[in-house]
Amino acid sequence: MTRLSVNIDHVATVRQARRAAEPDPIAAAVICDLAGAHGITCHIRGDRRHIQDDDLRRLREVVTTHLNVEMAATARMLEIARRHRPDLVTLVPEREGEVTTEGGIDAARLRRRLSRHITALRRSRIAVSLFIDPQIEQIEAAAALGVGMVELNTNAYASAGSDRARARAYDAFVAAAARAEELGLQVAAGHGLTVRNVAPIADVPQVFELNIGHSIIARSIFLGLGEAVAEMLDAIGA
């Protein structure tokens, strides 16, 4: 069965638009848990545009399933991870001014830098994943770095402008997932997935978890958050 981890960043985005107390992303995490989500994901960015440090503290107190925190590979973020001890840290690239994460981290090019960061996290007994593009070179670099899992970027598939482009992106994803399995890596996936396009990705046998946020939070405006989570669970067959 494919698991669903709900990214709650954009609940915090709405809150931060007014620097208000509501909506509370921690309350959202509880609703997602109760609706059947298998985990909660959030991304603490250097600019704190949505998730704040105190959100991590409170999330660690209330999330009873699985807490995945996305962050850049920096000394400051390593300190935050050690303080709050999520179940999993997913290392992601981060560029100032980007609207959302623009691609996977370049594990092949940044191998030395990432190795130090991954070693420090593992010494703190925090599991580590890398958000990477579905490329064989990146899969092999991630395996060489000793992480236990990868999250494959599904943006090329989700944003494809034609059936042909989508098919090419899907085939690349399937090949990357298969290679990851060969190298002993667990495979998660996410970015741009919706109830309309998620099923083929969820059906890839190596995919054990999907990290989905924006589309669920967007749907929740019309359906309610619990119903939006349930709708996605149904779409992935969970």
Summary of the structure (lengths in Angstrom):
residues: 238
radius of gyration: 16.7
end to end distance: 5.9
largest distance: 47.4
contacts: 813
relative contact order: 0.15
helix: 48%
strand: 17%
